[in-house]
Amino acid sequence: MKQSDATGLHGFLTGNGKQETGNCIFCGSMALGAVNNPDLNRYHQTKEQIFNESQIIEEARKDPGRFGILYEKYYRQIFVFVFRRTGDEDIAGDIVSDAFLKAMVALPKFEFKGLPFSAWLFRIALNEVNMYYRKSSRDRVISLDQTNLTDVIAEAGGEKESEENRQLVMKLLSTLTAEEMQMMELRFFEKRAFAEVGEILGITENNAKVKTYRIIDKLKAALKKTDM
Amino acid sequence: MSGYKFNIDPRPPKEEKIAEHRDFGKVMHNYKRMTNPLYRTPLYRYRKIFLGLLLVLVVAFIVSEYGEEHEQEMKQHKADSIRTADSVAKKIERDRAH
């Protein structure tokens, strides 16, 4: 498994977009260099940042108006996260508003586990996206880069990289279930760490690893049949 | 491909659109509306509760009307039976006197 997210992607973005340095609680690595793609919702934070955030959460529990700080901090990240899954700004805007409203209402139930608050927000946003697709008859939008497809081909053991193979991989990807596709999106198309994937999907890190490898095995077997 | 629409190399969302939808005031307003106790909000805002309550009132009215009608019928029936019993008793007394 490639560990591309352990290289230059671990920038620590603060609410105002500035980078900070420190050890990421997910991978322990230092924040080095620029964030390759700030749109890909990096939420790696230092212990200090997470502690400061927990204090804001406590304040927001007593005074809902204080939730505005968290709203401003994470709005863009959540918006991009939802936009990648809907492909429409207006639909994303509505879903994000609902997600933040639900987060505000459920804030008293939020349990601080020493993880970034954004993980909880991503989970709520993902549930809202799933709910949107359950209600509508639209096809799920899967956003990915050409390089993501190349990575998937390499992971699945494919050697040749051609347009034909890309089409084949996309065809195989379309046979995955919604749950499997979410895993692929988080891990391969957005390059998130397993701990993040687990936290967003509400499963353990190990479970996330096992499920991801099962999907890769499934793709490998399917590719073998096609003699790619 | 069924169920999925692949968006290869997607464009990032438009900044003006993000700014357009970014409105904490609206979220706060909805939050207050959602968490407000029932008595502070007019009942007609809660359509289901309003319709449910209306249905209960209509059923209660029908039951009470039916009950009242039934009670009157019973009273009438009782009065009729007393009257019949009286007339029978009078007739028996009259027969005895003869």
Interface residues (C-beta under 8 A of the other chain):
Chain A: D39 P64 G65 F67 G68 Y71 E72 Y75 R76 F79 V80 F83 R84 G87 E89 D90 A92 G93 D94 V96 S97 F100 L101 M104 V105 R138 D139 R140 V141 I142 S143 L144 D145 Q146 L149 M170 K171 L173 S174 A178 M181
Chain B: M1 S2 G3 Y4 K5 F6 N7 I8 D9 P10 P12 P13 K14 K17 I18 E20 H21 R22 D23 F24 K26 V27 M28 N30 Y31 M34 T35
